[in-house]
Amino acid sequence: MYRKFILCYFNTFLAISIFLGVIVLLSRLYDLRISTQIVFIRKSVFRDSNREKLPKSNFKRSKFFDKLKVIYFIIFKKMDFTKDKFVELQKKSSILGEITWGGMKLQLIFFAFGSFSYLISKTIIIIKIQ
């Protein structure tokens, strides 16, 4: 009885870990795409406008709703990589970086709990056999 219950936990933790892994993967890929475009914009502005510098922004930690908005944006909207949207791109890149690190930590925690519950279920089987 306990074994099925613990295996249910294992499957749940593993499914959550896989889902978080997909979110982290998408977040990292889009963050890399936006970061390369930021570098290209900086390079072209620096080269074309007599060494003019674009603003470097320090953003505060974003809210959960902002993270959901950025995830929605990268999946369903077309991105605009222009000089006019430079600060907005930096903000999105910053939020995607937060999503990546937060998701990675959660993924590791859920994977550890899943592994631990699997080991407990196997231990229960071994104890019942003996």
Beta strands, then each sheet from edge to edge (+ up, - down):
end
